[in-house]
Amino acid sequence: MDITVEELKQRMDAGEDLLIIDVREQHEYQEFNIGAVHIPLSTVPMRMYDFDDEKDREIIVHCRSGVRSNTAKMMMMQSGFTNVRNLIGGMLEWQAKFPG
């Protein structure tokens, strides 16, 4: 099940220890980010093994609109990750709801 920006923001504000991965390109990440681990989509197949010890941990992936992160989610799930959630609407939705 995917996650809404409202739920993610609430959990971040509560100080939860979340594993969030931003799969956007470098220039997008530099323009605006929420502090996620930056792994561009093209490098996900190689980098996801960095998280082998956390295959059952909840991992939240996001991009600009939710399309690339959904692709990353599918790649990770096909590689044995069991709890990957896509941020619905991505950073576009985040910035629309939380413009400050």
Secondary structure as UniProt FT lines:
FT   HELIX           5..13
FT   TURN            14..15
FT   STRAND          19..22
FT   HELIX           26..31
FT   STRAND          37..38
FT   HELIX           41..43
FT   HELIX           44..47
FT   HELIX           48..54
FT   TURN            55..56
FT   STRAND          59..62
FT   HELIX           67..78
FT   TURN            79..80
FT   STRAND          84..87
FT   TURN            88..89
FT   HELIX           90..97
//
